[in-house]
């Protein structure tokens, strides 16, 4: 088997599974893009098996500590293990992420379940080359009504992959109506945001909505309106959802009608809306898309977060709540918390931390791969008279 020899002090010796070009001492056996390769240390000791793509910054991704191939038996074993974990977690098994990349030993493979339908993403070259095999294994294990391959993520560009969305098995399921808790969502799996619905946040909607009864609520970067819908269902006095996408605003309105809820949906840039708004609110929710996909843009991202925090605090009534989230793994929990703290100091507001949030447990975190922990959030209460 062809492979790579890894330099001393590389991150793989500290438990990480990624190998960058700068960490390679030499290659042997002429490895080909998408091929399974072996990894060795500088003393010729085996480090396991990895997938290879010289076009990517992450040249190799280890998926096993022993010699292994990406054949049908491998996918059957790994996917059975991933599926069984979700059955034991406190999540709805019919509305969850069934497999999540490195966290399930399947680098670049994502499988989401939406009731009787599955959505598959392949974000690495090796998984993309084996999409037919993956679809066959998933069909054998779960027999869904349809399998949608949703490969329009911008992350594929880093692997040299083109966008490609299609129905792998069954008929086009769109639009689908999904139920979670006491809410219904109309979603499109082939063309909607992400793979159809933000599963990593779906349980947090209910947690935040517990603060909403009788309160004026502002949900910025609302997307399909998950937070706003939950707050309206919980008895909020009023709910305003703001998103820059006209399609997202239309989805909020449709979902509100589907649930017989009253929500004001506004198409606007959330930064501008917060700056120019002449209302105040009792609960403000900030759940923006990732402000950075690289460390180079981290400083700009932190300025963006501070700006929306400052503007939101100016619109927050005393004794009100601010729930704020970041979905970039480059923004650590500590860095994000410090950002809110600095904004509060500049705004001359005193905040009390009420609750911390993380991604849903069907998006498990590997401590040795910090990139698997990306979603973090906090809820603060604005102390009156302080």
Secondary structure, 3 states (H helix, E strand, C coil): CCEEEECCCCHHHHCCCEEEHHHEEEEECCCCCCCEEEEECCCCCEEEEEEECCCCCEEEEEEECCCCCCCHHHHHHHHHHHHHHHHHCCCCCCEEEEEEHHHHCCCCEEEEEECCEEEEEECCHHHHHCHHHHHHHHHHHHCCCEEEEEECCHHHHHHCCCCEEEEEECCCCCCEEEEECCEEEEECCCCCCCCCCCCCCHHHHHHHHCCCCCCEEEEECCCCCHHHHHHHHCCCCEEEEEECCHHHHHHHHHHHHHCCCCCEEEECCHHHHHHHCCCCEEEEEEECCCCCCCHHHHHHHHHHHHHHHHHHHHCEEEEEEEEEEECCCCCCHHHHHHHHHHHHHHHCCCEEEEEEEECCCCCCCECCEHHHCCCEEEEEEECCCC
